[in-house]
Amino acid sequence: MFNYVPLFGWVYAFFKYKPGIPLSETPFAGLEYFRLLFGANSDIGNVLKNTLVMSFLNILTSPIPIVFAILLSELRGQKLKKFIQTITTVPYFISWIIVFSLVFSIFSFEGIFNTLLMQFGLIKDPINVLGNPSTAWYVQTAIVIWKSTGWSAIIYFAAIAGLDSQLFDAAKIDGAGRFRCIWHVTLPGLMPTFIVLLLLNVSNMLSNGFDQFFVFYNPMVADKLEVLDYYIYRVAFHGNDYPFATAVGMWKTLISIVLLFTVNKLAKKIRGQSII
């Protein structure tokens, strides 16, 4: 209902729609808003760059959950293992509003991060972590890693539990230690799962989410954090340009569909079977 019913709203991209005016009385615009999207005065280039860079950083850090799952599965103590898994999974269920409040209380000018550094004499002036455009991409990526690693690792825990124990026994008989078992048995067993998730992430490159960038957006890092999802929101509800925002949303959806079927074909060549 929330994904397919709104598709009827795509019709607004072809009309000069204004709220309160019936669509039957609205002038027809044709492809005007799509031409504006790729026009010389469009700022979609910077928005697309931010979107792709953030997605690329997320894809680049996608092996972190698999490494975390392997390291945690190697722990001997079951109570410690469950405790660490619980603590690292909890951040996923925390809303982005609370995450921002937590991060702001730590990294603001009066936060504990700057306070400790200044007390130890490591810095003289506070560091503007959340308002530094040169590090904005990396700060947001680090927050995503902290928030999602524990949750993303769950599927790898399940994959590790499903590996044939006889493979480990055979490797140990051949003289393999714990590292060799991980390298020659665990990692190859997790690769099919990792490849599927990686390809799905690639097909979803234009969707970075909205909540994170909405709460962390500020004028100092606006040029770095304005991704497509937030840009559509800003154009529609701040600029009241609903037809243009709809056109951008349509373009994003169509490109995402193309990416999905492309990676599906790639998965069929690599794995011998498609992901959809």
Rosetta blueprint (number, residue, H / E / L):
1 M L
2 F L
3 N L
4 Y L
5 V H
6 P H
7 L H
8 F H
9 G H
10 W H
11 V H
12 Y H
13 A H
14 F H
15 F E
16 K L
17 Y L
18 K L
19 P L
20 G L
21 I L
22 P L
23 L H
24 S H
25 E H
26 T L
27 P L
28 F E
29 A L
30 G L
31 L L
32 E H
33 Y H
34 F H
35 R H
36 L H
37 L H
38 F L
39 G L
40 A L
41 N L
42 S L
43 D L
44 I H
45 G H
46 N H
47 V H
48 L H
49 K H
50 N H
51 T H
52 L H
53 V H
54 M H
55 S H
56 F H
57 L H
58 N H
59 I H
60 L H
61 T L
62 S L
63 P H
64 I H
65 P H
66 I H
67 V H
68 F H
69 A H
70 I H
71 L H
72 L H
73 S H
74 E L
75 L L
76 R L
77 G L
78 Q H
79 K H
80 L H
81 K H
82 K H
83 F H
84 I H
85 Q H
86 T H
87 I H
88 T H
89 T H
90 V H
91 P H
92 Y H
93 F H
94 I L
95 S L
96 W H
97 I H
98 I H
99 V H
100 F H
101 S H
102 L H
103 V H
104 F H
105 S H
106 I H
107 F H
108 S L
109 F L
110 E L
111 G L
112 I H
113 F H
114 N H
115 T H
116 L H
117 L H
118 M H
119 Q H
120 F L
121 G L
122 L L
123 I L
124 K L
125 D L
126 P L
127 I L
128 N L
129 V L
130 L L
131 G L
132 N L
133 P L
134 S L
135 T L
136 A H
137 W H
138 Y H
139 V H
140 Q H
141 T H
142 A H
143 I H
144 V H
145 I H
146 W H
147 K H
148 S H
149 T H
150 G H
151 W H
152 S H
153 A H
154 I H
155 I H
156 Y H
157 F H
158 A H
159 A H
160 I H
161 A H
162 G L
163 L L
164 D L
165 S H
166 Q H
167 L H
168 F H
169 D H
170 A H
171 A H
172 K H
173 I H
174 D L
175 G L
176 A L
177 G L
178 R H
179 F H
180 R H
181 C H
182 I H
183 W H
184 H H
185 V H
186 T H
187 L H
188 P H
189 G H
190 L H
191 M H
192 P H
193 T H
194 F H
195 I H
196 V H
197 L H
198 L H
199 L H
200 L H
201 N H
202 V H
203 S H
204 N L
205 M L
206 L L
207 S L
208 N L
209 G L
210 F L
211 D H
212 Q H
213 F H
214 F H
215 V H
216 F H
217 Y L
218 N L
219 P H
220 M H
221 V H
222 A H
223 D H
224 K H
225 L H
226 E L
227 V L
228 L H
229 D H
230 Y H
231 Y H
232 I H
233 Y H
234 R H
235 V H
236 A H
237 F H
238 H H
239 G L
240 N L
241 D L
242 Y H
243 P H
244 F H
245 A H
246 T H
247 A H
248 V H
249 G H
250 M H
251 W H
252 K H
253 T H
254 L H
255 I H
256 S H
257 I H
258 V H
259 L H
260 L H
261 F H
262 T H
263 V H
264 N H
265 K H
266 L H
267 A H
268 K H
269 K H
270 I H
271 R H
272 G L
273 Q L
274 S L
275 I L
276 I L
